[in-house]
Amino acid sequence: MDALLTLSSPGLRLAATLAAAGLGALWGSFLNVCIVRIPRGMSVVRPASHCFACGKRVWARDNIPILSYLLLRGRCRHCGARFSPRYALVEAVAAALAALIFWTFVVDAPGEPLGVRAARFATYFAFAAVLLVLSFIDLDTKRLPDVITLPAIGVFFLAGFAVHDVSWSERAIGAAAGYLLVRIVADGYYYATGREGLGLGDGKLLAIMGALFGWKAIPAIVLLASLAGILVSVPVLVLRRRREAAAVPAVSPPPVAPVSIRKAEVPFGPFLAASALAYLFLGKLAWAALMRVLTGE
Ligand SMILES: [Zn+2]
């Protein structure tokens, strides 16, 4: 039992990490349901999964994460309708995150009490799952539903007590600072241009991150997300512009207004989410490296 609890043998560590990946994939199936149903105001429990084309129920044995998608080649067993590869993608990402979180916070955490390790795995996986769901909903609808973000701020603030990493005051300030930062930028942008730039949903998303990681995480996450946002959205804009130009027949006048950065509306939620995950895995290392550079040691 001791060997099991401390994961002393390499084989045991690998087996436990694979089990965590399997658990992550199963949760990934449920996250797919959340991504599709929550924006439509539907229940995530009922009805059971069914084909959107023929309405037939998906059998339990055709509902094995990733594997079923590969075996059935992404098609409905009954009518052959194609399912989006995104279902399998979400399951695979959830599996990978669960394995990575398990490895980082349970296996590779010598000296930490078992309870703390378990709390960190549960909290950080739940956090990653919420980010995954919000990112895909943001890509689909350009919205981050309050029904997810508002409860999550409270839940992850409370989970912070079990994680034992950052003081409650830093987390309370983090939640407030995350929301206010986006609010100030969004209001400033609105007064300056008369247009909505940033959504307040992004502020609530940043508040979730501050509530779990504390205020010190906010600048790092925002900076990283902005850089990633610029790196990705500029090529997207260029491509879109080129496609629009190509779509215009040669005889008609050239398109009047080129797509501007402001109107692009690339959802910012996925960039914040990816940056928060990078912070989860690398934040401590990056902070330690920065301190070493600053103190010259
Ligand atoms: Zn079908």
Residues whose N, C-alpha, C, O or C-beta is under 5 A from the ligand:
A	BS01	ZN	C51 A53 C54 G55 C76 H78 C79 G80 A81
